[in-house]
């Protein structure tokens, strides 16, 4: 009786085992969710950071399915979904960027944009993120002891990307974006609150 031939040659088996031992690309990525008023501006704050692979503008926090920018997005916050590599940039670092890009004391919205969808919020995925978010908020409260921090911390839920025209708006429409940002008083107010820490 002839011995059975192996299904795969030794080099192929070795290559397959090496491939299976490697961590998947997805395992190196995490997602975080931030609402800080106009999602164009929050997207711009995160997009160029080392370790961030993608920032998507959209809506979250509400129960309405498939919200749209020009249609109904009642109950939702304008927010961004940040995809990042935790081995390069930590969630704590993302939190640090968040705070210096918002007015944490405005309960009505952000800068010239008022209304429920423009309020600031941290959407946390798990208990670890909640603890870090709460600690970062407490740090802001200690720094500004005479002010009430209006930013809320909520559990992350379904995230709905906004229409393509609003993705990477600061890159697609740089003049309009800068005009809006200046006219809304965002940078001026950030400078008043955070001084040199403000990122624009």
Secondary structure, DSSP 8 states (H G I E B T S, - for coil): ------SS-HHHHHHHHHHHHS--TGGG-EEEEEEESSHHHHHHHHHTSTTEEEEEEEEESSS-SS--SSS--TT-EEEEEEEE-TTTS-HHHHHHHHHTTS-TT-SSEETTEESGGG-EEEEESSHHHHHHHHHHHHHHHHHTTTS----EEEE----EE--GGGTTHHHHTHHHHHHHHHHTTHHHHHHHHHGGG---
